[in-house]
Amino acid sequence: MQIISPNYIYTPDLLLKNQAIAYDKTIEKIAPLDELKKLYPDAEIIELQENSLIMPGLINSHVHIEFSANKTTLSYGDFMNWLYSVIENRQELIGGCDSACMSKAIESMLESGITTFGAISSHGMDLEACASSPQNVLFFNELIGSQATMADALFDDFISRLDASKSIKREGFYPAVAIHSPYSVHPILIKKALEIVKDEDLKLTAHFMESEHERAWLDNSSGEFKDFFEKLLKQKANVSDSSEFLAHFNTHKTLLTHAVKANEDELNSIATNAHTIIHCPISNRLLGNGALDLQELEAKNINWVCATDGLSSNYKLDLFEEMKVALFMHHNMPLQDLAKKLIMSVTKNAAKALGLNTGEIKEGKAADMLVLDLEKEPNEELAIHLILHRYNISKIYINGKVVKGK
Ligand SMILES: [Zn+2]
């Protein structure tokens, strides 16, 4: 047992003062230091410096580690141009990111306080880097392919990647499944994958309604995807519309990424089925997809979480930066309230969506903790200060183990 004694704890429901934390892998008890010393006389005690604050480690629910080589290669401003640039440069990007490149991206997430992440893995090339990372990882093996003739081969490849991820046996590593998107995965494949997901109760995610082009293609097989599918895959119509796609997930809570162009019916279905929407503001802006209507999600009681997406549509993997951009993007929402909700979204609410026992400084939760060095006593506007000032993170704990700092 160890005891850590900061000045402040942001749980993040509450700001506690003059309380200490007794923990091993999980948080055992939160109480004044004197009380904890009596309860655990043999515990090692870590007393932190003046104005120290402990908050939960951050959770980045959506990132593409395999695309971490991109800096200036991909085209920004319009989703279709970006997609064509991904296809054109795919080999260079994938080949250009070896395990050192992927580990660097993972390390940069840790430096910015991310103790848990959801990796969308297209090829399984990031398995080793994710498996050997210090963080908790949901490893989402991605299924893609809209052509029925290719279904068996694609499914076999998906299964072998899923099996490889299942062979990783370490604390905090969870094999999971990603369905790429409504326009890119044939319903036959989705059904087969969902059988496994439900049988094994795996976590599930999918991209959904990211661009206006996706909207047009799913609604009436028109728009710029028409050319794309005809030229590249000789496909004349969509493989499913959005309601058929969403229906696959009706009995399994799913994390749907982007949803910028989702309509009222789709949002109602998302709300009814208690899915979560993953909001990636920087990616949405860079690919010309506009801004998600967070107020509408709030009105419908839809859980939403903030995430970075990959370096294929971002310049860094930093949730403090992402939250800052979200604060400015959603300028109609009350500032303090939005700041609190954003922090909640990358801690407690993300943990809930991913089914993980973390995201809070609370008895019984995993000891995934950040030590931040504030400059003075925090006030009731702490959430906005955390986002704006990006305080130094001097120590990071994952499952009770120090992974950064001494
Ligand atoms: Zn993505």
Boltz pocket constraint, residues with backbone or C-beta under 6 A from the ligand:
constraints:
  - pocket:
      binder: B
      contacts: [[A, 62], [A, 64], [A, 120], [A, 207], [A, 257], [A, 309], [A, 310]]
      max_distance: 6.0
